[in-house]
Amino acid sequence: MTTQRFATAFLLAAFVSSPAAFAKVPKAAPPVSERLATQNALFEEAWQTNLKLSPTLATAVGDYRYNDQLGDNSLEAIAKRHEINAGFLARIKAIDATGFSEEDRTSHDLFLRNLQEGMNDYDLKDYEMPVNAQGGIHTGLADLPLSSPFDSVKHYEDYIARLHQIPKALLQTEDVLRAGVKDHLVIVRFLAEKIPAQCNGVIAADPFLIPTKKFPASFSDPDKTRLTDAITTAVNTEVIPAYKQFASFVTTDYVPYGRTTLSIESLPDGKRRYQAAIRRLTTTNYTPAEIHAIGLKEFDRIVAEMTALAKANGYADLASFREHVEKDPKYKPASEQAIVDDFDHYIKQMRPKLPQLFTVIPSAPVTVEAIPDFQKAAATHYQTGTPDGKRPGRVSVAVSDYQSRSLINDEAVAYHEGIPGHHMQLSVQQTLPGLPEFRKHGGNSAYTEGWALYAEQLGKEVGFYQDPGSDYGRLRSELFRAVRLVVDTGIHDMGWSRDQVVEYMRQSHAVDEPTIQAETDRYISWPAQACSYKLGQLKIRELRAKASKQLGSKFDERTFHDEILSGGSLPLDVLDARVTRWIGAQQTKTAAN
């Protein structure tokens, strides 16, 4: 007691006698374990909040607590989410990540980065343009019958509850579109004109009745009758009229205000808007001019490889080889189903080869399906299954106007969308141990699309692309991604017309005519996204070359691929730093041995 009193009196005297004594004494940072626990709790709180606010996301990741909800799409809800995210941003900024492991520091930085980009997008009011040439809420809702579980009566009842909410969701989207009109944030008019046709396509196809045609055998007849009646009534009296109303609104109250200029830079704060899209989707700080130049350089490199392939197969030049391949009837699909079957064949033949490329191989199933006619503007794409594998991943293949399509690119695109591309990468990511949920189910386009484009070449490394036409298709697929760098920046920064884009793509011979038309509209309505493929692929190739050079005979492509996938979807600069550390660790391990 006495000693303690003396020490206190001494300190008080020191403060009184020295002006510096009044300076604020820095508060010691909490221990690492406490700060890490705070961070992990924040991650979990944010994830649970996201699932609650985005019920269809919860369904997609296999969490069925909110299966009877669609979520709130109103302007008020958008503002509330922004407010919530601003709170999360302030809280992550307050956490000192000093002393965290590299993985925990990465999670800290990614969480902060994602939220900050969300703040920037909100400031630009990107949310006021929720529809585009590929679709929007109207096509997304039409996928509910394919993306929801239907293995219990409760799941059917949840689905019915969602059907009742569709009219409200579409009306809320009308309000958002009206706000866009007021702020001069509208999509290009001729693209807006496609939306009513998409709605009419949904009405004609009536996918909402699909669940009534595939009841589980365990259901009783009274349950089947009751559920069928409830679904049919909701669709006919609520859903279909709501789609008709939405189509009418777009035609009357939105299309007339559509912009006539293609470039995103014609919108308010346009230069900043395009650069923000580049930053978010490519995770780089490249300028449009730099991206354009990379595209032109890659175009020349790939054409040189195609020319070498042509000569290796006995042709005098690329033009004669291309003409032969593109006119060969064996590459012309006989039906829409023939395209689906082609993709299924290539994905199945790749699976047994995966041990040559990876040591970690997911068992999650994948299916192949045709894109429905009402979504025919969409490109071939992948939709993630659930982490438990109960709902498989889905490769949705573009088949419309099949007579004008070609099978030449199918092998490459099958590896891109299926395995070892998107399905492989996302199946691994969903089950990575020790990562917060937002990293298991989030990501960026540069990484995911960069990996998928990189994965196309892996078929070559395990002995596929034996057919010269298919190997030409592999290079043509890569050329297509180089073309995208040129035309995306051409549209949005250099004032290219739609006709200029179409002509450039035709001259490239990178894709068939239906794809040219659909892709041109995609680039107009989704600025910078198409740039992510090639830039991501180039980064992964660069890192592989670096690892191979520095590790020499100790380089193993399987462990390199495992490392690329082991952190989930990362911004390219973060991926670079991660792989660089891995190379250093491999060198240390080799030296120790």
C-alpha positions as CSV (number, residue, x, y, z in Angstrom):
1,M,0.0,0.0,0.0
2,T,2.7,2.5,1.0
3,T,4.9,1.8,-2.0
4,Q,1.9,2.1,-4.3
5,R,1.0,5.5,-2.8
6,F,4.6,6.7,-3.2
7,A,4.7,5.7,-6.8
8,T,1.5,7.5,-7.5
9,A,2.7,10.7,-5.7
10,F,6.0,10.6,-7.7
11,L,4.1,10.4,-11.0
12,L,1.9,13.2,-10.1
13,A,4.9,15.4,-9.3
14,A,6.5,14.5,-12.6
15,F,3.4,15.6,-14.4
16,V,3.2,18.9,-12.6
17,S,6.8,19.7,-13.1
18,S,7.0,19.0,-16.8
19,P,4.9,20.5,-19.6
20,A,5.4,17.4,-21.6
21,A,3.5,15.6,-18.9
22,F,0.3,16.9,-20.3
23,A,0.9,15.1,-23.7
24,K,-1.5,12.2,-24.3
25,V,0.1,8.9,-23.4
26,P,-0.3,6.4,-26.2
27,K,-2.7,3.6,-25.4
28,A,-1.2,0.2,-25.7
29,A,-2.7,-1.8,-28.6
30,P,-4.7,-4.8,-27.5
31,P,-2.9,-8.1,-27.9
32,V,-2.9,-9.8,-31.3
33,S,-5.2,-12.5,-30.1
34,E,-7.8,-10.0,-29.0
35,R,-7.6,-7.9,-32.2
36,L,-7.8,-11.1,-34.3
37,A,-10.9,-12.2,-32.4
38,T,-12.5,-8.8,-33.0
39,Q,-11.7,-9.0,-36.7
40,N,-13.1,-12.6,-37.1
41,A,-16.2,-11.6,-35.2
42,L,-16.6,-8.6,-37.6
43,F,-16.2,-10.9,-40.6
44,E,-18.9,-13.2,-39.3
45,E,-21.3,-10.4,-38.4
46,A,-20.9,-8.9,-41.9
47,W,-21.4,-12.3,-43.6
48,Q,-24.5,-13.1,-41.7
49,T,-25.8,-9.6,-42.4
50,N,-25.1,-10.1,-46.1
51,L,-27.0,-13.4,-46.1
52,K,-30.0,-11.9,-44.4
53,L,-30.1,-8.9,-46.8
54,S,-29.5,-11.1,-49.8
55,P,-31.6,-14.2,-49.4
56,T,-30.9,-15.6,-52.9
57,L,-27.2,-15.4,-52.1
58,A,-27.9,-17.5,-49.0
59,T,-29.7,-20.0,-51.2
60,A,-26.8,-20.1,-53.6
61,V,-24.3,-21.0,-50.9
62,G,-26.5,-23.7,-49.4
63,D,-27.9,-21.7,-46.5
64,Y,-31.7,-22.1,-46.6
65,R,-32.8,-20.0,-43.6
66,Y,-34.1,-17.3,-45.9
67,N,-35.5,-19.4,-48.7
68,D,-38.9,-17.9,-48.3
69,Q,-37.6,-14.3,-49.0
70,L,-36.4,-12.4,-52.0
71,G,-34.9,-9.4,-50.1
72,D,-35.6,-5.7,-50.4
73,N,-34.7,-4.1,-53.7
74,S,-35.9,-0.6,-52.9
75,L,-34.0,2.6,-52.9
76,E,-34.4,2.8,-49.2
77,A,-32.9,-0.7,-48.7
78,I,-30.0,0.2,-51.0
79,A,-29.3,3.3,-48.8
80,K,-29.6,1.2,-45.7
81,R,-27.1,-1.3,-47.0
82,H,-24.7,1.5,-47.7
83,E,-25.1,2.8,-44.2
84,I,-24.4,-0.7,-42.8
85,N,-21.4,-1.1,-44.9
86,A,-20.0,2.3,-43.9
87,G,-20.2,1.1,-40.3
88,F,-18.3,-2.1,-41.2
89,L,-15.7,0.0,-43.0
90,A,-15.1,2.2,-40.0
91,R,-14.8,-0.9,-37.7
92,I,-12.3,-2.7,-39.9
93,K,-10.2,0.5,-40.2
94,A,-10.1,0.6,-36.4
95,I,-8.5,-2.8,-36.2
96,D,-4.7,-2.7,-36.1
97,A,-3.5,-5.7,-38.2
98,T,0.1,-5.5,-36.9
99,G,1.3,-8.9,-35.9
100,F,-1.3,-10.8,-37.8
101,S,-0.4,-13.8,-39.9
102,E,-0.1,-13.2,-43.7
103,E,-3.5,-14.9,-44.2
104,D,-5.3,-12.8,-41.6
105,R,-3.7,-9.6,-42.8
106,T,-4.8,-10.5,-46.3
107,S,-8.4,-11.0,-45.1
108,H,-8.2,-7.7,-43.3
109,D,-7.0,-5.8,-46.4
110,L,-9.5,-7.6,-48.7
111,F,-12.4,-6.8,-46.5
112,L,-11.4,-3.2,-46.3
113,R,-10.8,-3.0,-50.0
114,N,-14.1,-4.6,-50.9
115,L,-16.0,-2.2,-48.7
116,Q,-14.1,0.8,-50.0
117,E,-14.9,-0.1,-53.6
118,G,-18.6,-0.5,-52.6
119,M,-18.5,3.0,-51.1
120,N,-17.1,4.4,-54.4
121,D,-19.7,2.5,-56.5
122,Y,-22.5,3.9,-54.3
123,D,-21.1,7.4,-54.7
124,L,-21.2,6.9,-58.5
125,K,-24.8,5.5,-58.1
126,D,-24.0,2.5,-60.2
127,Y,-27.0,0.8,-58.6
128,E,-29.3,3.0,-60.6
129,M,-28.6,0.9,-63.7
130,P,-29.6,-2.6,-62.5
131,V,-30.5,-4.0,-66.0
132,N,-28.4,-4.5,-69.1
133,A,-28.2,-6.4,-72.3
134,Q,-27.6,-9.7,-70.5
135,G,-30.6,-9.2,-68.2
136,G,-31.2,-8.2,-64.7
137,I,-33.7,-8.9,-61.9
138,H,-36.2,-10.2,-64.5
139,T,-33.9,-12.9,-65.8
140,G,-32.4,-13.6,-62.3
141,L,-35.8,-14.3,-60.8
142,A,-36.6,-16.6,-63.8
143,D,-33.7,-18.8,-62.7
144,L,-35.2,-19.5,-59.2
145,P,-36.7,-22.8,-60.4
146,L,-33.2,-24.0,-61.3
147,S,-31.2,-22.5,-58.5
148,S,-33.5,-23.4,-55.5
149,P,-33.7,-26.7,-53.6
150,F,-36.9,-28.7,-54.1
151,D,-36.3,-31.8,-51.9
152,S,-38.9,-31.1,-49.2
153,V,-42.5,-29.8,-48.9
154,K,-41.0,-26.9,-46.9
155,H,-38.7,-25.9,-49.8
156,Y,-41.8,-25.9,-52.1
157,E,-43.6,-23.7,-49.7
158,D,-40.6,-21.4,-49.5
159,Y,-40.6,-21.1,-53.3
160,I,-44.3,-20.2,-53.3
161,A,-43.6,-17.5,-50.7
162,R,-41.0,-16.1,-53.1
163,L,-43.4,-16.2,-56.0
164,H,-45.7,-13.9,-54.1
165,Q,-42.9,-11.4,-53.6
166,I,-41.9,-11.1,-57.3
167,P,-44.4,-8.3,-58.1
168,K,-43.0,-6.2,-55.3
169,A,-39.4,-6.8,-56.3
170,L,-40.1,-5.7,-59.9
171,L,-42.0,-2.6,-58.8
172,Q,-39.0,-1.7,-56.5
173,T,-36.7,-2.1,-59.5
174,E,-39.0,0.3,-61.5
175,D,-38.4,2.9,-58.8
176,V,-34.6,2.4,-59.0
177,L,-34.8,2.8,-62.8
178,R,-36.8,6.0,-62.4
179,A,-34.1,7.4,-60.1
180,G,-31.6,6.5,-62.9
181,V,-33.6,8.5,-65.4
182,K,-33.7,11.4,-63.1
183,D,-29.9,11.3,-62.6
184,H,-29.2,10.7,-66.3
185,L,-27.8,7.2,-65.4
186,V,-29.4,5.1,-68.1
187,I,-28.3,2.3,-70.4
188,V,-28.0,2.6,-74.1
189,R,-31.4,2.9,-75.7
190,F,-31.2,0.0,-78.2
191,L,-30.1,-2.3,-75.3
192,A,-33.0,-1.1,-73.1
193,E,-35.3,-2.1,-76.0
194,K,-34.2,-5.7,-75.5
195,I,-35.5,-5.9,-72.0
196,P,-39.2,-6.1,-72.8
197,A,-38.4,-9.0,-75.2
198,Q,-36.5,-10.7,-72.4
199,C,-39.6,-10.4,-70.2
200,N,-41.8,-11.7,-72.9
201,G,-39.5,-14.6,-73.4
202,V,-39.8,-15.5,-69.7
203,I,-43.6,-15.3,-70.0
204,A,-43.6,-17.6,-73.0
205,A,-41.2,-20.1,-71.4
206,D,-43.0,-19.9,-68.0
207,P,-40.1,-21.5,-66.1
208,F,-41.8,-20.9,-62.8
209,L,-43.9,-24.0,-63.3
210,I,-40.9,-26.3,-63.6
211,P,-41.0,-27.4,-59.9
212,T,-44.5,-28.8,-60.5
213,K,-43.1,-31.3,-63.0
214,K,-40.5,-32.9,-60.8
215,F,-41.9,-33.6,-57.4
216,P,-39.8,-36.0,-55.2
217,A,-41.3,-39.5,-55.2
218,S,-41.8,-39.3,-51.4
219,F,-44.4,-36.5,-51.7
220,S,-48.0,-37.5,-51.0
221,D,-50.6,-37.0,-53.8
222,P,-52.5,-34.4,-51.7
223,D,-49.3,-32.4,-51.2
224,K,-48.5,-32.6,-54.9
225,T,-52.0,-31.3,-55.7
226,R,-51.9,-28.6,-53.1
227,L,-48.5,-27.3,-54.1
228,T,-49.2,-27.5,-57.8
229,D,-52.4,-25.4,-57.3
230,A,-50.6,-22.9,-55.2
231,I,-47.7,-22.5,-57.6
232,T,-49.9,-22.3,-60.7
233,T,-52.2,-19.7,-59.1
234,A,-49.3,-17.5,-57.9
235,V,-47.7,-17.7,-61.4
236,N,-50.9,-16.9,-63.3
237,T,-52.4,-14.3,-61.1
238,E,-49.2,-12.5,-59.7
239,V,-46.0,-13.4,-61.5
240,I,-47.0,-13.3,-65.1
241,P,-49.0,-10.0,-64.7
242,A,-46.0,-8.5,-62.9
243,Y,-43.7,-9.4,-65.8
244,K,-46.1,-7.8,-68.2
245,Q,-46.3,-4.7,-66.1
246,F,-42.4,-4.5,-65.9
247,A,-42.1,-4.9,-69.7
248,S,-44.7,-2.2,-70.2
249,F,-42.9,0.1,-67.8
250,V,-39.5,-0.3,-69.5
251,T,-41.1,0.3,-72.9
252,T,-43.1,3.4,-71.9
253,D,-41.1,5.0,-69.1
254,Y,-37.5,3.9,-69.5
255,V,-36.6,3.2,-73.2
256,P,-37.4,6.7,-74.3
257,Y,-34.7,8.0,-71.9
258,G,-32.0,5.6,-73.0
259,R,-28.8,7.2,-74.0
260,T,-27.7,7.3,-77.6
261,T,-23.9,7.3,-76.9
262,L,-22.2,4.0,-76.2
263,S,-19.4,5.0,-73.9
264,I,-19.6,4.9,-70.2
265,E,-17.6,8.1,-70.3
266,S,-20.6,9.9,-71.6
267,L,-22.4,9.4,-68.3
268,P,-21.9,11.9,-65.4
269,D,-18.4,11.7,-64.0
270,G,-17.6,9.4,-66.9
271,K,-13.8,9.2,-66.9
272,R,-13.8,8.4,-63.2
273,R,-16.6,5.9,-63.7
274,Y,-14.7,3.9,-66.4
275,Q,-11.4,4.0,-64.4
276,A,-13.3,2.8,-61.3
277,A,-14.8,-0.1,-63.3
278,I,-11.3,-1.0,-64.5
279,R,-10.0,-0.9,-61.0
280,R,-12.8,-3.0,-59.6
281,L,-13.0,-5.6,-62.4
282,T,-9.3,-6.0,-63.3
283,T,-7.8,-5.1,-59.9
284,T,-5.2,-3.0,-61.7
285,N,-4.5,0.7,-62.2
286,Y,-4.0,0.4,-65.9
287,T,-5.3,3.3,-68.0
288,P,-7.6,2.6,-71.0
289,A,-4.7,3.4,-73.3
290,E,-2.4,0.9,-71.6
291,I,-5.1,-1.8,-71.8
292,H,-5.7,-1.1,-75.5
293,A,-1.9,-1.4,-76.2
294,I,-1.7,-4.7,-74.3
295,G,-4.6,-6.0,-76.4
296,L,-2.9,-5.1,-79.7
297,K,0.3,-6.6,-78.6
298,E,-1.3,-9.9,-77.5
299,F,-3.3,-9.9,-80.7
300,D,-0.1,-10.0,-82.8
301,R,1.5,-12.6,-80.6
302,I,-1.4,-15.0,-80.8
303,V,-1.8,-14.5,-84.5
304,A,1.8,-15.5,-84.9
305,E,1.2,-18.7,-82.9
306,M,-1.8,-19.5,-85.1
307,T,0.3,-19.0,-88.2
308,A,2.9,-21.4,-86.9
309,L,0.1,-23.9,-86.2
310,A,-1.2,-23.5,-89.8
311,K,2.2,-24.1,-91.3
312,A,2.8,-27.1,-89.0
313,N,-0.3,-28.6,-90.5
314,G,0.8,-28.1,-94.1
315,Y,-0.9,-24.8,-95.0
316,A,0.9,-22.0,-96.6
317,D,-0.5,-19.4,-94.4
318,L,-3.1,-18.7,-91.6
319,A,-5.8,-17.5,-94.0
320,S,-5.9,-20.8,-95.9
321,F,-5.9,-22.9,-92.7
322,R,-8.6,-20.7,-91.2
323,E,-10.7,-21.0,-94.3
324,H,-10.5,-24.8,-94.2
325,V,-11.2,-25.1,-90.5
326,E,-14.1,-22.6,-90.4
327,K,-15.8,-24.2,-93.5
328,D,-15.2,-27.8,-92.4
329,P,-18.8,-29.2,-91.9
330,K,-17.6,-31.4,-88.9
331,Y,-17.3,-28.2,-86.9
332,K,-20.9,-27.2,-87.6
333,P,-23.4,-28.3,-84.9
334,A,-26.4,-30.3,-86.1
335,S,-28.6,-29.1,-83.2
336,E,-28.6,-27.1,-80.0
337,Q,-28.2,-30.4,-78.1
338,A,-25.0,-31.2,-80.1
339,I,-23.4,-28.1,-78.6
340,V,-24.4,-29.1,-75.1
341,D,-23.1,-32.7,-75.7
342,D,-19.8,-31.4,-77.0
343,F,-19.2,-29.4,-73.8
344,D,-20.2,-32.4,-71.7
345,H,-17.7,-34.6,-73.5
346,Y,-14.7,-32.3,-73.0
347,I,-15.4,-31.7,-69.3
348,K,-15.8,-35.5,-68.7
349,Q,-12.5,-36.3,-70.5
350,M,-10.6,-33.7,-68.4
351,R,-11.5,-35.0,-65.0
352,P,-9.2,-38.1,-65.0
353,K,-6.3,-35.9,-66.0
354,L,-6.6,-33.5,-63.0
355,P,-4.0,-35.4,-60.9
356,Q,-1.4,-34.4,-63.5
357,L,-2.2,-30.7,-62.7
358,F,-3.1,-30.6,-59.1
359,T,-2.7,-32.4,-55.8
360,V,-5.9,-30.9,-54.3
361,I,-8.9,-32.1,-56.4
362,P,-12.5,-31.3,-55.4
363,S,-15.2,-34.0,-56.0
364,A,-18.1,-31.5,-56.5
365,P,-20.3,-32.5,-59.5
366,V,-20.9,-30.3,-62.5
367,T,-23.7,-30.4,-65.1
368,V,-24.1,-28.9,-68.6
369,E,-27.3,-27.3,-69.8
370,A,-28.4,-25.0,-72.6
371,I,-29.1,-21.3,-71.9
372,P,-32.9,-20.9,-72.2
373,D,-34.2,-18.9,-75.1
374,F,-35.3,-16.0,-72.9
375,Q,-31.7,-15.5,-71.8
376,K,-30.2,-16.0,-75.3
377,A,-28.3,-12.7,-75.1
378,A,-26.2,-14.2,-72.3
379,A,-22.8,-15.8,-73.1
380,T,-21.8,-19.3,-72.0
381,H,-21.2,-19.1,-68.3
382,Y,-20.8,-21.0,-65.1
383,Q,-23.0,-21.0,-62.0
384,T,-21.6,-22.2,-58.7
385,G,-23.1,-25.2,-56.9
386,T,-23.4,-25.5,-53.1
387,P,-20.3,-26.3,-51.0
388,D,-21.7,-29.6,-49.9
389,G,-22.1,-30.7,-53.6
390,K,-25.8,-31.5,-53.2
391,R,-26.5,-28.9,-55.9
392,P,-24.0,-29.3,-58.7
393,G,-22.2,-26.5,-60.5
394,R,-23.8,-25.6,-63.8
395,V,-22.2,-24.8,-67.1
396,S,-24.9,-23.0,-69.1
397,V,-24.1,-23.1,-72.8
398,A,-25.1,-20.5,-75.5
399,V,-27.0,-22.4,-78.2
400,S,-29.3,-19.9,-79.9
401,D,-29.1,-19.7,-83.7
402,Y,-27.0,-22.9,-83.6
403,Q,-26.8,-23.1,-87.4
404,S,-24.5,-20.0,-87.4
405,R,-22.3,-21.3,-84.6
406,S,-19.2,-23.4,-84.6
407,L,-17.8,-26.2,-82.5
408,I,-14.2,-25.0,-82.9
409,N,-13.9,-23.2,-79.6
410,D,-15.9,-25.7,-77.6
411,E,-13.0,-27.7,-76.1
412,A,-11.3,-24.6,-74.8
413,V,-14.4,-23.0,-73.5
414,A,-15.5,-26.3,-71.8
415,Y,-12.2,-26.3,-69.9
416,H,-12.7,-22.6,-69.1
417,E,-16.2,-23.0,-67.7
418,G,-15.9,-26.5,-66.2
419,I,-12.7,-28.2,-65.2
420,P,-10.0,-27.1,-64.7
421,G,-11.5,-23.7,-65.0
422,H,-14.4,-22.1,-63.1
423,H,-15.9,-25.2,-61.6
424,M,-12.5,-26.4,-60.3
425,Q,-11.4,-23.0,-58.9
426,L,-14.7,-22.2,-57.2
427,S,-15.3,-25.7,-55.8
428,V,-11.8,-25.5,-54.2
429,Q,-12.5,-21.9,-52.9
430,Q,-15.8,-22.8,-51.3
431,T,-14.2,-25.4,-49.1
432,L,-10.9,-23.7,-48.2
433,P,-10.3,-24.2,-44.4
434,G,-9.5,-21.3,-42.2
435,L,-10.8,-18.6,-44.5
436,P,-13.7,-16.3,-43.6
437,E,-16.9,-16.9,-45.5
438,F,-16.6,-13.7,-47.5
439,R,-13.5,-15.0,-49.1
440,K,-14.9,-18.5,-49.8
441,H,-17.8,-17.0,-51.7
442,G,-16.5,-13.7,-53.0
443,G,-14.0,-12.7,-55.5
444,N,-13.0,-10.5,-58.4
445,S,-13.3,-11.0,-62.2
446,A,-9.6,-10.6,-62.9
447,Y,-8.7,-13.6,-60.8
448,T,-11.7,-15.9,-61.6
449,E,-11.7,-15.2,-65.3
450,G,-7.9,-15.0,-65.5
451,W,-7.7,-18.4,-64.0
452,A,-10.3,-19.8,-66.3
453,L,-8.6,-18.5,-69.4
454,Y,-5.3,-19.8,-68.1
455,A,-7.0,-23.2,-67.5
456,E,-7.8,-23.5,-71.2
457,Q,-4.1,-24.1,-72.0
458,L,-3.8,-26.8,-69.4
459,G,-5.7,-29.1,-71.7
460,K,-2.7,-28.9,-74.0
461,E,-0.4,-29.8,-71.2
462,V,-2.2,-33.1,-70.5
463,G,-2.3,-34.1,-74.2
464,F,-5.6,-32.8,-75.5
465,Y,-6.3,-30.5,-78.4
466,Q,-5.2,-33.4,-80.7
467,D,-7.5,-32.2,-83.5
468,P,-5.8,-29.3,-85.3
469,G,-9.1,-27.5,-85.6
470,S,-9.6,-27.7,-81.8
471,D,-6.1,-26.5,-81.2
472,Y,-6.8,-23.6,-83.5
473,G,-10.0,-23.1,-81.4
474,R,-7.8,-22.8,-78.3
475,L,-5.8,-20.0,-79.8
476,R,-8.9,-18.4,-81.3
477,S,-10.4,-18.4,-77.8
478,E,-7.4,-16.7,-76.4
479,L,-7.3,-14.2,-79.4
480,F,-10.9,-13.4,-78.6
481,R,-9.8,-12.3,-75.1
482,A,-7.1,-10.1,-76.6
483,V,-9.7,-8.6,-78.9
484,R,-11.8,-7.7,-75.9
485,L,-9.1,-5.4,-74.5
486,V,-9.1,-3.5,-77.8
487,V,-12.8,-3.1,-78.3
488,D,-13.8,-2.4,-74.7
489,T,-11.4,0.5,-74.5
490,G,-12.4,1.4,-78.0
491,I,-16.0,1.7,-77.0
492,H,-15.6,3.4,-73.7
493,D,-12.6,5.6,-74.1
494,M,-12.0,6.1,-77.8
495,G,-15.5,6.7,-79.2
496,W,-15.8,3.6,-81.3
497,S,-19.2,2.9,-82.9
498,R,-21.0,-0.4,-82.7
499,D,-20.3,-1.0,-86.3
500,Q,-16.5,-0.4,-85.7
501,V,-16.6,-3.0,-82.9
502,V,-18.4,-5.6,-85.0
503,E,-16.1,-5.1,-88.0
504,Y,-13.0,-5.4,-85.9
505,M,-14.3,-8.6,-84.3
506,R,-15.2,-10.0,-87.8
507,Q,-11.8,-9.2,-89.1
508,S,-10.2,-11.0,-86.1
509,H,-12.0,-14.3,-86.9
510,A,-12.0,-14.9,-83.2
511,V,-15.7,-15.8,-82.8
512,D,-18.8,-16.6,-84.9
513,E,-21.4,-14.1,-85.9
514,P,-24.0,-14.8,-83.1
515,T,-21.3,-14.4,-80.6
516,I,-20.0,-11.2,-82.2
517,Q,-23.5,-9.6,-81.9
518,A,-24.2,-10.7,-78.4
519,E,-20.7,-9.9,-77.1
520,T,-20.7,-6.4,-78.6
521,D,-23.8,-5.6,-76.7
522,R,-22.2,-7.1,-73.6
523,Y,-19.2,-4.8,-73.8
524,I,-21.3,-1.8,-74.2
525,S,-23.5,-2.6,-71.2
526,W,-20.8,-4.0,-68.9
527,P,-17.7,-1.7,-69.2
528,A,-14.3,-3.2,-68.2
529,Q,-15.5,-6.7,-67.3
530,A,-14.3,-8.1,-70.6
531,C,-10.8,-6.8,-69.9
532,S,-10.4,-8.9,-66.8
533,Y,-9.8,-12.3,-68.6
534,K,-6.7,-11.5,-70.5
535,L,-5.1,-9.3,-67.8
536,G,-5.7,-12.0,-65.2
537,Q,-4.3,-14.8,-67.4
538,L,-1.2,-12.7,-68.2
539,K,-0.5,-12.3,-64.5
540,I,-0.8,-16.0,-63.7
541,R,1.4,-16.8,-66.7
542,E,3.9,-14.2,-65.5
543,L,3.9,-15.8,-62.0
544,R,4.4,-19.3,-63.4
545,A,7.4,-18.1,-65.5
546,K,8.8,-16.4,-62.4
547,A,8.4,-19.5,-60.2
548,S,9.8,-21.9,-62.9
549,K,12.8,-19.7,-63.4
550,Q,13.6,-19.2,-59.7
551,L,12.9,-22.8,-58.6
552,G,14.4,-24.5,-61.6
553,S,14.3,-28.3,-61.5
554,K,12.3,-28.1,-58.2
555,F,9.4,-26.3,-59.9
556,D,6.2,-28.5,-59.8
557,E,3.3,-27.2,-61.7
558,R,0.9,-29.1,-59.5
559,T,2.0,-27.4,-56.3
560,F,2.1,-24.1,-58.2
561,H,-1.5,-24.5,-59.2
562,D,-2.5,-25.5,-55.7
563,E,-0.9,-22.3,-54.4
564,I,-2.7,-20.2,-57.0
565,L,-6.0,-21.7,-55.8
566,S,-5.3,-21.9,-52.1
567,G,-6.1,-18.3,-51.2
568,G,-9.3,-18.0,-53.0
569,S,-10.0,-15.2,-55.4
570,L,-7.4,-12.5,-54.9
571,P,-6.7,-9.1,-56.5
572,L,-3.8,-9.5,-58.9
573,D,-1.4,-7.5,-56.8
574,V,-2.2,-9.6,-53.7
575,L,-1.8,-12.8,-55.7
576,D,1.6,-11.6,-56.9
577,A,2.7,-11.0,-53.4
578,R,1.4,-14.3,-52.2
579,V,3.1,-16.3,-54.9
580,T,6.3,-14.4,-54.4
581,R,6.3,-15.4,-50.7
582,W,5.6,-19.0,-51.7
583,I,8.5,-19.0,-54.1
584,G,10.8,-17.8,-51.3
585,A,9.5,-20.5,-49.0
586,Q,10.2,-23.1,-51.6
587,Q,13.7,-21.9,-52.0
588,T,14.3,-21.9,-48.3
589,K,13.0,-25.4,-48.1
590,T,15.2,-26.6,-50.9
591,A,18.3,-24.9,-49.3
592,A,17.5,-26.6,-45.9
593,N,17.4,-30.0,-47.7
